[in-house]
Amino acid sequence: MAKGYMVPATKRKLTGAHFTPPELGTFVAERLCRLMKDLDGPLRVLDPACGDGNLLRAMVEVLPDALLRRITLVGIENDDSSFDALRSRGADFGRCRTDFINGDFLDFFNDDGLFEKTQSIEPVDVIVANPPYVRTQVMGARRAQALAARFGLSGRVDLYQAFLVAMARQLRPGGILGVITSNRFLTTKGGMATRRFLRLNFEILELVDLGDTKLFEAAVLPALVFARKRAAFSRVHVRREPGFIRIYEARDDKSTNAKTADSVLDCLQPPRSGLYRSNGTTYQVTAGRIPIPGDDARPWTMLTGPEGEWVSRIQASAECRIGDIAKVRVGIKSTADKVFIRDDWHLLPPDRCPEKRHLYPLLSQQDAAKWRSADSCKRRNRVLYTHEVVRGQRKAIEFDPSSPTWKYLLENRARLQSRKYVIDAGRAWYELWVPQDPTAWSLPKVVFPDISPEPRFFLDKSGSIVDGNCYWITTNDPDDEDLLYLILGVANSALMMRYHDLAFQNKLYSQRRRHLTQYVTDYPIPDRNTTASRRIIQLARRLSSDDLPPAKRSQLASEVDELSFVAFGIEERCLTGTAD
């Protein structure tokens, strides 16, 4: 392993420290080098969370001598052991002037967003950074709130968002940014604030989605952003659509035409769409230009021209989207599953075993299967559901003090009352944190898991409650079952899986897809009155209700796949990037 590459797991989680692999550092530095050629005069290059200096060292290795003579390297590192390692590497930085600071970059700014008078840094011309990625639940609500107030953040605050704002303040107008971050900001609803900040404050030059290449040990998938800071009060416009590169593992592609590359990053140089093979793994590389939407709610999707046309044709031929005709919701979240969810209720003493009318079957991720729930449903957990609807209002059930259900809850009161956020929200201590609508569980619904390598949408008519690792769909007209079957058929089709990949681009490791509310709500639905759609409805009804032999089930599912293309008027069965 390269020097400084490993960070203990506990420390990584708390600090967000994932030191940059040397090869990736070189890749970032080479791109920054090309972007720096128009910068004149003495230059200051900052890494605000530099670890032991891998990114700064990469800059020294790739920059020409003439440029190095004009540069001062500024490195800031909060961790004492990493800073000591940085200081010990002085010879690695050659003749470059260096300014290394032991401290927290964010502490250089006060609550007004200005530099603290006691410690300040001169503005810089270039920032190269792999800022820490720590979510609210790890860093704690108090620190998250303080960062939000200091840097004008909203929503679920992550440490890298604060770094992004601080880096923008530190960079001179016209200065260049090269940052490694999570790719989540590109396509998720939670990334809207980051997309807006980047669009308003920077001219985006290039985006690189490194996908599931496993360049880091982190659970998040990395992306690279290269941008130029806008001048103050400059008009926000895009001079030219920025370039993009995406690289993901191509497990299902049996092509023998893949080009050979020495490493994952060599697959990206020069950026060209196609299949590449490196170290025994085949990757799909897609390259092109990305239009940055003016509407920050829209994801930044990286599509080639043909891919964008394919997606647009499906959208244009759709009668509606799922969100127009149905409601998509996440399942319940108890935040105390060991109390509320069990498979051994029957083993409790009768005087402390909740009444059957308060225990509901629970559909969870392990129960999910295509068309029908898995056999595990016969043995699944049951949830103690503590909510009801009275005169149209959801409320916590007022239990009889002598009931076994209440006695069970009292026995677990200390654990449940420790959920301070429930109490602070004015809720009863024994409520589920996210109970959803008690009256909707009895409706026919389509259920699907949050994360899955393939679509696993299935129909439920049992009145089961849905767990928080799944989502569920109910139509606006609960009596319109045909519409629910059309949704089921289209959502499970090969066409919609491909559409999902192109339109939302949120794969995880091992080819797993995220099926979030924001995505499934936006699934297009064809005209229900066509011959193809009516046949999809018939097949979905049969696939979800009949106990079919595997061969017959596969045959009918393949027919649904074919009919989905017909229903949308699409001839291309599968669209993949090809070499330019």
TAFENNOR-V240193 format. One record per residue. RES is the residue in three letters. NEAR is the number of other ideal C-beta (glycine too) atoms within 12 Angstrom. D_FIRST is the distance of its C-alpha to the first C-alpha in Angstrom with 1 decimal. Layout:
res = <RES | RES>
near = <NEAR | NEAR>
d_first = <D_FIRST | D_FIRST>
//
This chain:
res = <MET | ALA | LYS | GLY | TYR | MET | VAL | PRO | ALA | THR | LYS | ARG | LYS | LEU | THR | GLY | ALA | HIS | PHE | THR | PRO | PRO | GLU | LEU | GLY | THR | PHE | VAL | ALA | GLU | ARG | LEU | CYS | ARG | LEU | MET | LYS | ASP | LEU | ASP | GLY | PRO | LEU | ARG | VAL | LEU | ASP | PRO | ALA | CYS | GLY | ASP | GLY | ASN | LEU | LEU | ARG | ALA | MET | VAL | GLU | VAL | LEU | PRO | ASP | ALA | LEU | LEU | ARG | ARG | ILE | THR | LEU | VAL | GLY | ILE | GLU | ASN | ASP | ASP | SER | SER | PHE | ASP | ALA | LEU | ARG | SER | ARG | GLY | ALA | ASP | PHE | GLY | ARG | CYS | ARG | THR | ASP | PHE | ILE | ASN | GLY | ASP | PHE | LEU | ASP | PHE | PHE | ASN | ASP | ASP | GLY | LEU | PHE | GLU | LYS | THR | GLN | SER | ILE | GLU | PRO | VAL | ASP | VAL | ILE | VAL | ALA | ASN | PRO | PRO | TYR | VAL | ARG | THR | GLN | VAL | MET | GLY | ALA | ARG | ARG | ALA | GLN | ALA | LEU | ALA | ALA | ARG | PHE | GLY | LEU | SER | GLY | ARG | VAL | ASP | LEU | TYR | GLN | ALA | PHE | LEU | VAL | ALA | MET | ALA | ARG | GLN | LEU | ARG | PRO | GLY | GLY | ILE | LEU | GLY | VAL | ILE | THR | SER | ASN | ARG | PHE | LEU | THR | THR | LYS | GLY | GLY | MET | ALA | THR | ARG | ARG | PHE | LEU | ARG | LEU | ASN | PHE | GLU | ILE | LEU | GLU | LEU | VAL | ASP | LEU | GLY | ASP | THR | LYS | LEU | PHE | GLU | ALA | ALA | VAL | LEU | PRO | ALA | LEU | VAL | PHE | ALA | ARG | LYS | ARG | ALA | ALA | PHE | SER | ARG | VAL | HIS | VAL | ARG | ARG | GLU | PRO | GLY | PHE | ILE | ARG | ILE | TYR | GLU | ALA | ARG | ASP | ASP | LYS | SER | THR | ASN | ALA | LYS | THR | ALA | ASP | SER | VAL | LEU | ASP | CYS | LEU | GLN | PRO | PRO | ARG | SER | GLY | LEU | TYR | ARG | SER | ASN | GLY | THR | THR | TYR | GLN | VAL | THR | ALA | GLY | ARG | ILE | PRO | ILE | PRO | GLY | ASP | ASP | ALA | ARG | PRO | TRP | THR | MET | LEU | THR | GLY | PRO | GLU | GLY | GLU | TRP | VAL | SER | ARG | ILE | GLN | ALA | SER | ALA | GLU | CYS | ARG | ILE | GLY | ASP | ILE | ALA | LYS | VAL | ARG | VAL | GLY | ILE | LYS | SER | THR | ALA | ASP | LYS | VAL | PHE | ILE | ARG | ASP | ASP | TRP | HIS | LEU | LEU | PRO | PRO | ASP | ARG | CYS | PRO | GLU | LYS | ARG | HIS | LEU | TYR | PRO | LEU | LEU | SER | GLN | GLN | ASP | ALA | ALA | LYS | TRP | ARG | SER | ALA | ASP | SER | CYS | LYS | ARG | ARG | ASN | ARG | VAL | LEU | TYR | THR | HIS | GLU | VAL | VAL | ARG | GLY | GLN | ARG | LYS | ALA | ILE | GLU | PHE | ASP | PRO | SER | SER | PRO | THR | TRP | LYS | TYR | LEU | LEU | GLU | ASN | ARG | ALA | ARG | LEU | GLN | SER | ARG | LYS | TYR | VAL | ILE | ASP | ALA | GLY | ARG | ALA | TRP | TYR | GLU | LEU | TRP | VAL | PRO | GLN | ASP | PRO | THR | ALA | TRP | SER | LEU | PRO | LYS | VAL | VAL | PHE | PRO | ASP | ILE | SER | PRO | GLU | PRO | ARG | PHE | PHE | LEU | ASP | LYS | SER | GLY | SER | ILE | VAL | ASP | GLY | ASN | CYS | TYR | TRP | ILE | THR | THR | ASN | ASP | PRO | ASP | ASP | GLU | ASP | LEU | LEU | TYR | LEU | ILE | LEU | GLY | VAL | ALA | ASN | SER | ALA | LEU | MET | MET | ARG | TYR | HIS | ASP | LEU | ALA | PHE | GLN | ASN | LYS | LEU | TYR | SER | GLN | ARG | ARG | ARG | HIS | LEU | THR | GLN | TYR | VAL | THR | ASP | TYR | PRO | ILE | PRO | ASP | ARG | ASN | THR | THR | ALA | SER | ARG | ARG | ILE | ILE | GLN | LEU | ALA | ARG | ARG | LEU | SER | SER | ASP | ASP | LEU | PRO | PRO | ALA | LYS | ARG | SER | GLN | LEU | ALA | SER | GLU | VAL | ASP | GLU | LEU | SER | PHE | VAL | ALA | PHE | GLY | ILE | GLU | GLU | ARG | CYS | LEU | THR | GLY | THR | ALA | ASP>
near = <11 | 19 | 21 | 34 | 25 | 20 | 29 | 16 | 14 | 10 | 21 | 25 | 23 | 22 | 28 | 34 | 36 | 35 | 41 | 43 | 33 | 28 | 27 | 35 | 39 | 28 | 39 | 46 | 38 | 28 | 38 | 43 | 31 | 23 | 31 | 36 | 16 | 16 | 28 | 12 | 15 | 19 | 36 | 33 | 47 | 46 | 50 | 44 | 48 | 46 | 45 | 37 | 43 | 43 | 47 | 50 | 38 | 36 | 45 | 35 | 26 | 27 | 34 | 17 | 14 | 12 | 29 | 27 | 17 | 23 | 35 | 27 | 40 | 40 | 45 | 39 | 38 | 30 | 28 | 14 | 21 | 34 | 25 | 18 | 28 | 37 | 23 | 17 | 28 | 22 | 13 | 27 | 34 | 20 | 18 | 32 | 22 | 31 | 24 | 31 | 27 | 22 | 25 | 27 | 39 | 37 | 24 | 31 | 32 | 20 | 15 | 13 | 21 | 15 | 20 | 19 | 10 | 9 | 17 | 18 | 29 | 18 | 23 | 37 | 34 | 47 | 50 | 52 | 46 | 45 | 42 | 43 | 40 | 33 | 27 | 25 | 17 | 23 | 28 | 16 | 18 | 12 | 24 | 26 | 18 | 22 | 35 | 25 | 19 | 27 | 33 | 24 | 31 | 20 | 21 | 28 | 35 | 37 | 40 | 47 | 44 | 42 | 42 | 45 | 35 | 39 | 44 | 36 | 36 | 36 | 39 | 29 | 22 | 26 | 34 | 41 | 47 | 46 | 46 | 47 | 43 | 39 | 43 | 35 | 38 | 41 | 40 | 30 | 26 | 29 | 37 | 27 | 29 | 42 | 34 | 28 | 35 | 38 | 31 | 26 | 30 | 38 | 31 | 40 | 32 | 38 | 42 | 42 | 43 | 41 | 39 | 33 | 40 | 25 | 37 | 33 | 21 | 33 | 23 | 35 | 37 | 40 | 42 | 46 | 50 | 38 | 37 | 35 | 34 | 27 | 16 | 14 | 9 | 16 | 11 | 20 | 14 | 23 | 14 | 15 | 23 | 31 | 30 | 39 | 41 | 44 | 45 | 40 | 34 | 32 | 20 | 19 | 24 | 11 | 20 | 10 | 16 | 25 | 25 | 19 | 26 | 14 | 24 | 34 | 33 | 24 | 41 | 39 | 24 | 18 | 33 | 25 | 32 | 32 | 32 | 38 | 26 | 27 | 18 | 11 | 25 | 30 | 39 | 42 | 44 | 43 | 34 | 29 | 24 | 37 | 24 | 35 | 20 | 15 | 13 | 23 | 19 | 24 | 36 | 40 | 34 | 45 | 33 | 32 | 22 | 20 | 33 | 24 | 17 | 31 | 34 | 21 | 23 | 36 | 24 | 15 | 26 | 33 | 26 | 24 | 26 | 38 | 23 | 19 | 28 | 36 | 27 | 36 | 32 | 28 | 42 | 39 | 27 | 34 | 26 | 30 | 26 | 16 | 30 | 39 | 32 | 24 | 22 | 13 | 28 | 13 | 10 | 22 | 13 | 15 | 16 | 20 | 24 | 36 | 27 | 17 | 17 | 29 | 29 | 34 | 29 | 40 | 43 | 33 | 30 | 22 | 32 | 39 | 30 | 36 | 36 | 33 | 36 | 22 | 13 | 19 | 26 | 12 | 16 | 29 | 30 | 30 | 37 | 41 | 38 | 40 | 34 | 22 | 19 | 13 | 7 | 10 | 12 | 23 | 18 | 26 | 27 | 17 | 25 | 14 | 11 | 11 | 23 | 26 | 31 | 27 | 23 | 30 | 34 | 23 | 20 | 28 | 19 | 14 | 21 | 32 | 21 | 15 | 27 | 14 | 20 | 26 | 17 | 12 | 14 | 11 | 24 | 25 | 28 | 37 | 36 | 37 | 30 | 24 | 37 | 33 | 25 | 27 | 18 | 29 | 33 | 18 | 32 | 33 | 39 | 47 | 51 | 49 | 37 | 30 | 25 | 33 | 24 | 29 | 39 | 34 | 45 | 42 | 40 | 39 | 24 | 24 | 19 | 34 | 43 | 45 | 38 | 30 | 29 | 41 | 41 | 43 | 42 | 34 | 32 | 20 | 15 | 21 | 12 | 19 | 25 | 25 | 36 | 39 | 37 | 47 | 51 | 48 | 47 | 49 | 47 | 44 | 44 | 30 | 43 | 44 | 34 | 30 | 42 | 37 | 40 | 39 | 34 | 36 | 38 | 40 | 37 | 27 | 25 | 18 | 22 | 25 | 35 | 32 | 43 | 31 | 27 | 28 | 36 | 43 | 27 | 33 | 46 | 38 | 44 | 40 | 22 | 29 | 17 | 21 | 15 | 31 | 33 | 23 | 27 | 43 | 33 | 24 | 36 | 40 | 27 | 26 | 34 | 37 | 23 | 17 | 13 | 19 | 10 | 11 | 10 | 16 | 24 | 16 | 17 | 30 | 33 | 20 | 26 | 42 | 32 | 24 | 33 | 44 | 31 | 26 | 35 | 37 | 24 | 33 | 14 | 21 | 19 | 21 | 30 | 29 | 35 | 23 | 21 | 16>
d_first = <0.0 | 3.8 | 6.5 | 8.3 | 6.5 | 7.6 | 11.4 | 13.8 | 15.7 | 19.1 | 18.1 | 16.7 | 20.1 | 22.3 | 20.8 | 19.3 | 16.2 | 13.4 | 11.4 | 11.4 | 8.8 | 9.6 | 11.6 | 13.6 | 14.2 | 15.7 | 17.7 | 19.2 | 20.0 | 21.7 | 23.9 | 24.8 | 25.7 | 28.3 | 29.7 | 30.1 | 32.3 | 35.5 | 34.7 | 36.9 | 37.1 | 34.6 | 31.7 | 29.6 | 26.1 | 24.9 | 21.8 | 23.4 | 20.3 | 17.9 | 15.4 | 14.1 | 15.2 | 12.7 | 15.7 | 18.2 | 16.2 | 16.1 | 19.8 | 20.4 | 18.8 | 21.0 | 24.2 | 27.1 | 28.4 | 31.6 | 29.9 | 27.5 | 30.6 | 31.9 | 28.9 | 28.1 | 24.7 | 25.2 | 22.3 | 23.2 | 21.1 | 22.7 | 20.2 | 21.1 | 17.9 | 16.0 | 19.1 | 19.1 | 15.6 | 17.0 | 20.0 | 18.3 | 16.8 | 20.3 | 20.2 | 17.5 | 20.3 | 22.8 | 26.4 | 25.9 | 27.8 | 25.7 | 26.9 | 24.4 | 25.9 | 24.9 | 26.4 | 26.6 | 27.3 | 29.7 | 31.7 | 32.8 | 35.2 | 38.3 | 40.0 | 41.8 | 38.7 | 39.4 | 37.6 | 38.3 | 40.6 | 38.9 | 35.5 | 35.1 | 32.9 | 34.5 | 34.2 | 31.4 | 31.4 | 28.0 | 25.6 | 22.0 | 20.5 | 18.4 | 20.9 | 20.5 | 21.9 | 24.0 | 27.1 | 30.5 | 30.5 | 27.4 | 28.3 | 32.0 | 35.2 | 36.3 | 33.3 | 33.4 | 37.1 | 36.7 | 34.1 | 36.5 | 39.3 | 37.6 | 36.1 | 38.7 | 36.6 | 38.2 | 37.3 | 34.2 | 32.3 | 28.5 | 26.8 | 25.5 | 29.2 | 30.1 | 27.4 | 28.8 | 32.3 | 31.3 | 29.4 | 32.5 | 34.7 | 32.5 | 32.5 | 35.5 | 37.6 | 36.4 | 32.9 | 29.8 | 27.3 | 24.0 | 22.5 | 19.9 | 21.6 | 22.6 | 24.8 | 27.4 | 29.4 | 30.3 | 32.5 | 33.2 | 36.3 | 34.3 | 32.7 | 36.1 | 36.1 | 32.8 | 34.2 | 37.4 | 35.7 | 33.7 | 36.8 | 39.1 | 37.0 | 35.0 | 35.7 | 33.0 | 31.7 | 29.1 | 27.4 | 24.4 | 23.9 | 20.4 | 21.8 | 20.1 | 17.3 | 14.7 | 12.6 | 12.4 | 12.7 | 16.0 | 19.2 | 20.7 | 20.5 | 19.6 | 22.0 | 22.4 | 25.6 | 27.0 | 30.4 | 33.0 | 34.8 | 38.5 | 41.2 | 43.0 | 45.7 | 44.8 | 46.0 | 43.3 | 43.3 | 41.0 | 41.5 | 39.6 | 37.7 | 34.0 | 31.9 | 29.5 | 26.9 | 26.0 | 23.6 | 23.7 | 23.3 | 26.7 | 27.2 | 31.0 | 31.3 | 32.5 | 32.8 | 32.1 | 32.2 | 28.6 | 27.2 | 24.1 | 21.0 | 17.8 | 15.8 | 16.8 | 17.4 | 19.4 | 21.8 | 22.8 | 23.8 | 26.7 | 27.4 | 29.6 | 30.6 | 30.1 | 28.1 | 24.8 | 22.8 | 19.1 | 17.1 | 20.1 | 20.7 | 23.7 | 23.7 | 26.8 | 26.6 | 29.5 | 30.4 | 33.5 | 35.0 | 35.4 | 38.5 | 37.8 | 40.5 | 42.8 | 42.9 | 39.8 | 40.4 | 39.5 | 35.9 | 34.2 | 34.0 | 32.5 | 35.0 | 36.2 | 40.0 | 40.9 | 38.8 | 40.4 | 43.8 | 43.2 | 42.3 | 45.3 | 47.7 | 46.9 | 47.3 | 50.6 | 52.0 | 51.2 | 54.2 | 52.1 | 48.8 | 48.2 | 48.4 | 51.9 | 53.3 | 51.2 | 49.2 | 45.5 | 44.3 | 41.4 | 42.4 | 43.1 | 40.8 | 42.0 | 39.2 | 40.4 | 40.0 | 40.6 | 44.0 | 45.1 | 43.5 | 44.2 | 45.2 | 47.3 | 49.9 | 52.6 | 51.5 | 52.3 | 55.8 | 58.4 | 59.2 | 55.5 | 54.6 | 54.7 | 57.5 | 56.8 | 57.9 | 54.9 | 52.3 | 51.1 | 49.0 | 45.5 | 43.7 | 39.9 | 37.0 | 37.3 | 40.9 | 40.2 | 41.0 | 42.5 | 46.2 | 46.8 | 45.1 | 43.3 | 45.1 | 43.1 | 45.6 | 48.2 | 46.1 | 44.6 | 44.5 | 47.2 | 47.0 | 49.4 | 50.5 | 52.2 | 53.5 | 56.7 | 58.6 | 61.9 | 64.2 | 61.4 | 58.9 | 55.9 | 56.0 | 54.9 | 57.2 | 59.7 | 59.6 | 62.6 | 61.9 | 63.1 | 60.9 | 58.2 | 55.8 | 56.4 | 56.2 | 52.7 | 51.6 | 53.0 | 51.2 | 47.9 | 49.1 | 46.8 | 43.7 | 45.2 | 46.4 | 43.0 | 42.2 | 43.5 | 42.9 | 45.5 | 48.0 | 47.3 | 48.0 | 51.5 | 50.8 | 52.0 | 49.6 | 49.7 | 48.9 | 46.0 | 43.9 | 44.2 | 47.3 | 48.2 | 51.8 | 53.6 | 56.1 | 53.7 | 52.2 | 55.4 | 55.2 | 53.9 | 50.3 | 47.3 | 44.2 | 40.6 | 37.1 | 34.8 | 31.8 | 32.4 | 31.2 | 34.8 | 38.1 | 39.5 | 42.6 | 45.5 | 48.9 | 50.0 | 53.7 | 53.4 | 53.3 | 49.9 | 47.8 | 44.3 | 41.2 | 38.9 | 36.2 | 38.8 | 41.2 | 44.8 | 47.4 | 51.1 | 53.6 | 55.8 | 58.7 | 58.0 | 60.8 | 59.3 | 57.5 | 57.4 | 55.2 | 52.8 | 52.7 | 52.1 | 49.1 | 47.8 | 48.3 | 46.8 | 43.8 | 43.0 | 43.5 | 41.1 | 42.4 | 41.4 | 37.9 | 37.4 | 39.2 | 36.9 | 33.7 | 35.2 | 37.1 | 34.6 | 31.1 | 29.5 | 27.5 | 24.8 | 22.1 | 23.7 | 26.6 | 28.1 | 30.7 | 31.9 | 35.7 | 36.5 | 40.1 | 39.7 | 38.8 | 41.3 | 44.0 | 43.6 | 43.9 | 46.9 | 49.8 | 52.3 | 56.1 | 57.1 | 60.4 | 59.3 | 59.8 | 56.1 | 55.4 | 58.2 | 56.9 | 53.4 | 55.1 | 56.9 | 53.9 | 51.7 | 54.6 | 54.8 | 51.0 | 50.8 | 53.9 | 54.6 | 53.0 | 52.3 | 51.2 | 47.6 | 48.9 | 51.5 | 49.0 | 46.6 | 49.6 | 50.7 | 47.3 | 47.0 | 50.4 | 49.2 | 46.3 | 48.9 | 51.3 | 48.8 | 48.4 | 52.2 | 52.8 | 50.7 | 52.2 | 48.9 | 48.8 | 45.1 | 43.6 | 39.9 | 38.4 | 35.0 | 33.6 | 34.5 | 33.4 | 35.4>
//
